[in-house]
Amino acid sequence: MRLFRPVGGHREKSDGALLRSVAAGDQAALADLYDRHAGWLHARLARRCADPEVVREVLQDTFVTVWRSAAAHRGEEAGGWLWTIAARRLVDTRRAQERAVRVVPEPVEPEAAAPSAEDRVLAALEYGDVGTALDRISPELREVLRATVVDGLTTREAARLLGIPEGTVKSRARRARAELRAVLAKLNPSPLGGPA
């Protein structure tokens, strides 16, 4: 709870109006945006990452990014945009941690937990054949898949984030999955498919 709030707070403004104020350098607008969204962002990040320090760092980085790039946001809803920033910051943080581990190898303790299914999927999306396949499909299809699958946004949130109708999100998601399957089949032809 904030003990001091500047007179003329922005509590009644839409997310879009707050972001326009943030873009103009209004720190109180950023504080209101933080108050409005930090709770659910923290909860969603905590479901993806068990380290509370990493969650706090990612949340802070998210709002630093908002401060720097608020002018880039379009529309009135900010939830999808904020989640996209937070999810990408979390992936970036995990990559940095993985690089640090590769540089300074630490002995593996027998009781060390195996990576979660979500961690394995995110790693495959970035480094494996799926990541390669994603890079080969068209950008508008790729951004729909990233929003709905990687970032976990609903169709409505993805539509708001991307500035397209919900029906377009659904049709692009279907096309993206089909293209992704085709590219993956080319990358990893089935050994049962006959002679090459």
Secondary structure by P-SEA (a helix, b strand, c coil): ccccccccccccccaaaaaaaaaaccaaaaaaaaaacaaaaaaaaaaacccaaaaaaaaaaaaaaaaaccccccccccaaaaaaaaaaaaaaaaaaaaaaaaacccccccccccccaaaaaaaaacccaaaaaaaaccaaaaaaaaacccccccaaaaaaaacccaaaaaaaaaaaaaaaaaaaaaaccccccccc
